[in-house]
Amino acid sequence: MGMEDLTELDKRLYEYIKQNDFESKKWSTPEAAQKLGVPEEEIYKSLANLAKHLKDKVYIYYKDGGIRIAAE
């Protein structure tokens, strides 16, 4: 499992997460959906795919009242 298992949206979302600091600022699904031009539901599905296929590269956790996401 790895990058070859990802959809084009998954890859775009992964890059979006890597390029932004969602550890120091809270994650916003509506903002991600707007920036990537897709419905929020697609962002949730894509996040699930990233967590499944890149579990050693994507970290999703809760801190200080918001979801935080880190990607390496």
C-alpha positions as a printed Julia matrix, in Angstrom:
72×3 Matrix{Float64}:
   0.0    0.0    0.0
   1.28   3.4   -0.89
   1.05   6.22  -3.39
  -0.04   3.87  -6.17
  -3.24   3.13  -4.21
  -4.29   6.79  -4.08
  -6.75   8.61  -6.31
  -5.81  11.89  -7.97
  -7.78  13.75  -5.27
  -5.96  11.81  -2.56
  -2.63  12.9   -4.03
  -3.77  16.53  -4.29
  -5.05  16.49  -0.7
  -1.81  14.91   0.53
   0.2   17.7   -1.1
  -2.21  20.32   0.3
  -1.69  18.93   3.81
   2.1   18.79   3.37
   2.22  22.4    2.16
   0.15  23.78   5.06
   0.74  23.69   8.78
  -2.29  21.88  10.2
  -0.45  21.1   13.41
  -0.27  24.69  14.61
  -3.63  25.66  13.09
  -6.84  23.65  13.14
  -7.86  21.6   10.13
 -10.86  22.91   8.18
 -12.66  20.53   5.84
 -14.74  23.34   4.25
 -11.56  25.29   3.52
  -9.84  22.26   2.0
 -12.9   21.5   -0.13
 -12.99  25.07  -1.39
  -9.25  25.18  -2.15
  -9.36  21.85  -3.99
 -12.69  22.53  -5.71
 -14.55  19.45  -4.49
 -17.47  18.76  -2.11
 -16.68  18.3    1.58
 -17.81  14.68   1.43
 -15.02  13.96  -1.06
 -12.47  15.46   1.34
 -13.65  13.13   4.12
 -13.39  10.11   1.81
  -9.95  11.19   0.68
  -8.74  11.69   4.25
  -9.89   8.16   5.05
  -7.94   6.85   2.04
  -4.82   8.73   3.14
  -5.11   7.36   6.67
  -5.53   3.84   5.29
  -2.88   3.81   2.58
  -0.28   6.2    4.03
  -0.63   5.38   7.72
   3.1    5.89   8.3
   3.07   9.31   6.58
  -0.2   10.94   7.67
  -1.04  11.64  11.3
  -4.52  12.79  12.32
  -5.14  13.76  15.93
  -7.18  16.06  18.17
  -5.59  18.92  20.13
  -6.84  22.15  21.72
 -10.37  21.9   20.36
  -9.57  20.96  16.78
  -8.38  18.28  14.42
  -4.69  18.46  13.52
  -3.16  16.72  10.52
   0.5   16.25   9.72
   2.0   14.66   6.61
   5.58  13.86   5.77
